[in-house]
Amino acid sequence: MNRPFLGSQALASGALTRAQLRWNYRAIFPNVYVHARSAVSLDARIAAAWLWSGGRAVIAGRAAAALHGALWVKPRTPIELLWRCGRPPAGIVARNERVASDELTTIRGMQVTSPARTALDLARHLDRPHAVSHLDALARATGMQSADALILGDRYAGARNVAVARRVLPLLDPGGQSPKETWLRLLLLDAGFPRPTTQIRVSDGFNNAYLDMGWEEPKIGLDYDGDQHRSDRSRYVHDVGRNELVTRNGWIHLHVLAEHSRRFILHRVQQAFAHRGWAPRQ
């Protein structure tokens, strides 16, 4: 029994005794158990939450995004369910909300909100930076576009936070490959810079490089360099050649690090625009 299971069913079938259940397994939700030594993954927690609902709930939000293949959903993220329940246990968020049959799909035998409905819920129920980060990952995994979710927003025009979702959904970009890249893109937008293009291809005819984001006409590009860029020697060697390729093609290439302040990042971008003779509205 390495997967989540209902303790009551295991006892009723005779698969386990009460003593075995007590000493060898642990409950992660009421009546839902895993082996005491098992590492509980996000997938296991999703399955456990669905079992806890008696198989009647719809998996939604971040858990649904993960089931659709979206990255960056943390293992301890609360499991969001569309289900009428007054007092869900810790680790489960239950929402009594309408959902239409064309907004549902089945994954691993569980009912899950469609990519479009998942996107609408992410935009409604998460703060803007986290919502856009998850929307980027969902769009990248599924091909879902903001228009798909905005149509559902019209269907639920009077629902809570739909007006907020209408402002957030157009910000999604499947070219955002990490939460930090999404953060950087939003920082630039909020500062008044034009919306950057993501995953810009730079080529010399033989070799290609892709910039995280930037503006092609003034040839200003930005990359967010995480720890792997300095800790992985092969990545470091690759980056040296890549950076030279970008520079040879006439780009102003800015690298953003975790230690850089917002003010410093925006100052460098403003300087790059000034160097090109551009004056973006701010």
HELIX and SHEET records of a PDB file:
HELIX    1   1 GLY A    7  SER A   13  1                                   7    
HELIX    2   2 ARG A   18  ASN A   24  1                                   7    
HELIX    3   3 LEU A   42  TRP A   52  1                                  11    
HELIX    4   4 GLY A   61  LEU A   67  1                                   7    
HELIX    5   5 SER A  101  GLU A  103  5                                   3    
HELIX    6   6 PRO A  115  HIS A  125  1                                  11    
HELIX    7   7 ARG A  128  THR A  142  1                                  15    
HELIX    8   8 SER A  146  ARG A  155  1                                  10    
HELIX    9   9 VAL A  162  VAL A  168  1                                   7    
HELIX   10  10 LEU A  169  LEU A  171  5                                   3    
HELIX   11  11 PRO A  179  ASP A  190  1                                  12    
HELIX   12  12 GLN A  228  SER A  231  1                                   4    
HELIX   13  13 ARG A  233  ARG A  248  1                                  16    
HELIX   14  14 ARG A  262  ARG A  276  1                                  15    
SHEET    1   A 3 PHE A   5  LEU A   6  0                                        
SHEET    2   A 3 VAL A  32  HIS A  35 -1                                        
SHEET    3   A 3 TYR A  25  PHE A  29 -1                                        
SHEET    1   B 3 VAL A  58  ALA A  60  0                                        
SHEET    2   B 3 ILE A  79  LEU A  82 -1                                        
SHEET    3   B 3 ILE A  92  ARG A  95  1                                        
SHEET    1   C 2 LEU A 104  ILE A 107  0                                        
SHEET    2   C 2 MET A 110  THR A 113 -1                                        
SHEET    1   D 4 THR A 197  SER A 203  0                                        
SHEET    2   D 4 ASN A 208  TRP A 215 -1                                        
SHEET    3   D 4 ILE A 220  TYR A 224 -1                                        
SHEET    4   D 4 ILE A 252  VAL A 256  1                                        
END                                                                             
